[in-house]
Each structure stands twice: as C-alpha cells, then as structure tokens.
Amino acid sequence: MAQKKTKKTTKEQADRKELIDYFSKVCSGEINYPNLQKTINKIMSDDYVQYTYKGLEYALWYAVVKKNMSITSISIACYLYEEARDYYQWQQRMKQQVAGWMPADDDAVIVRHDKE
C-alpha cells in the first residue's frame, strides 16, 4: 500500500498565505492573482528593506483600520510599513506601561453621574 505524502507548510508559507487571504478580504478592486504573486515576490526580494509577511499584513490592517484607506494594491503596505511598525511598537509600550501600573492605596476614584 502506497503512503500518501502530506506536504507540510513552513511558517513562511503559512504567513504568505495569510497575507494573500487578508489582502483578498480588504481589497476594494478585482484581484489579479498572478500579478499579486509577482508583486509580493518583488517586495520580498528588496535588499534595502527587509519586510516580513506578517509585517506587510499588519501594514495593510493599519491602512484599512487606522487610516481608513481603500486598498487596491498590496504595494501600499511598503509605503506604510514604517508608520505601521512605529504604531505597533507604541501599542506594545502602552501595554507594558498599563500592565506595570498598580494603583496606590491613597488613590481616590471619583464617579460622576450625569443628571437626566
């Protein structure tokens, strides 16, 4: 009996698929998948800037959710990559600050009720 070979995907392949799936979800135009694959290959082969698939996906999220942009090309992620990274790092710093904050015993909490 011949055994069926299962192809295991690497983390990089899974991240690439997630990027393409997310782009498909947020793209406001028709998607040309061969052109999309070619563009992703070109972006990832850039020697000057080292992009990650997760970083590009986050940059797309940042463009759609925070910047309220209509996405028609994955290339916009390159232009917003640094800004999205800075926003992500700021979020992480804020989470650490909030997690480390403990109220002092003498802090007073004031509850305001509006009159109706």
N, C-alpha and C positions, 0 to 999 in steps of 0.2 A: 504494500500500500504506500503510495507516494504521499509524503508530507507536504502540506500546503505551507508555503513560505509566507510569513507575515512581514510586511515591511514596517519597520519601526521608524517613526519620525523623530528627528532630533529636535531639541528645544528651538533651534534657529528656524527650522522648517515650520514648526508649530507657530512660532511668533510671526513668521512671514504670512502664514495662512490667516492668522487673527488680524493682521494689518489689512490684508486684502478684504476680509469679511467686514471689518469695520468701515473701510473706505466704501465698500458696496452699499453699506447701510446709510451712510451720511451723504453720499454723492448725490447732487441735485440734477445731474445730467445722465445721459446714456454712457455706459462704461464699455470701452474697447479693451478687453482683457489682454490681448497680445501687446497692445501699446502700454497698458498698465504694467505688465511684467517687465517690459523693456525699460520703462521709466524707473521702476524700483531697482532693477539691476544697475542702471546708471547712477542712481543716488547712492547705492551701497558701495559702488566701486570708487567713489570720490576719495582721493587720497588726502585732500586737505582737511576735511571734516570727517570724523568717524561717527556715523549715525548707527543707531540700533533700531530694530523693527519696533520694539516697544516704545522707544523714544519718538519715532515717527507717528505711531498710533496715538500717543499722548498729545503730540503736537496737533494732530487732526482733531482730537477731542477738545483741546484748548481753543482751536479756531472756531469750532462749531458752538461749544457751550459758553465759553467766556467772551469770545469776540463776536458771536452771532453772525458768523460768515457763512455764505453759501459756497459749498465746496464743489468744484468741477474738475479739479486736477489734484493729484497727490503731491505735486511739486510744491504746493503751498506749505506743506509740512517743513520743507527745508528752510523756508523764509521765517517761519515762526518757531523753529526748533529751539533756538537760544532763549527766546522770550518764554516759551513753554517750560523749558528746563529751569529758568530762574523762578517762575511761578511755583513749580513743583518743589524746588528747594525751599522757598519761602514757606509753603504749606508745611513741609516737614519740620522746619524750625518752630513754627507756631504750635504744632502738635507737641513737640518736645517741651516747649515752654508751658503749655497748658497742663501737660501730664505731670510736670515737676512742681506745679503750683499747689500749695496747700494753704487753705485759709487760716489766718491766725485766730487765736481764741477770742481776741478782743474785737474782731471784725463784726460790724453790725449789718444786718440785712434789712433794707427798707422796702416794704411792699406798698406800691401805690395802686389805689383803686380809683378809677375814673367814675365821676358821678354821672348817672344817666338821666 
